[in-house]
Amino acid sequence: MLNLPARTRSFAHGETLLQAGADHEVGFVILSGLVELRRDTSKLVENAEQGTVIGAVSLLFGGAQELNDIAKGPVEAATIDRATVSAQLSRNPELVREFTSMLLGRL
């Protein structure tokens, strides 16, 4: 699991963590609860559960978020920001392997 400094946020049912089309400076690690990853607002692509990193591609490469990430019930998530991820990756090549494995596992 990624070991990055983070702060915890709480989300209520139906609240959007990340919105499609936006270039977010943050991503989240789901600590508890369930997050629906949806194309537009209707088509469910997959569910994100505890331990899942959402917004990883935007964190690594920038650019627009592809999916809407919506809390399905109460959710606790650790916030990780792009600047921290970038700094940590430059100092720790093992994190590059962890991120790569995580992203390949989602394809």
HELIX and SHEET records of a PDB file:
HELIX    1   1 ALA A   56  PHE A   61  1                                   6    
HELIX    2   2 ARG A   82  ARG A   91  1                                  10    
HELIX    3   3 PRO A   93  GLY A  105  1                                  13    
SHEET    1   A 4 ARG A   7  PHE A  11  0                                        
SHEET    2   A 4 VAL A  75  ASP A  81 -1                                        
SHEET    3   A 4 VAL A  26  SER A  32 -1                                        
SHEET    4   A 4 VAL A  53  ILE A  54 -1                                        
SHEET    1   B 4 THR A  16  LEU A  18  0                                        
SHEET    2   B 4 ASN A  68  ALA A  71 -1                                        
SHEET    3   B 4 VAL A  35  ARG A  39 -1                                        
SHEET    4   B 4 LYS A  43  ALA A  48 -1                                        
END                                                                             
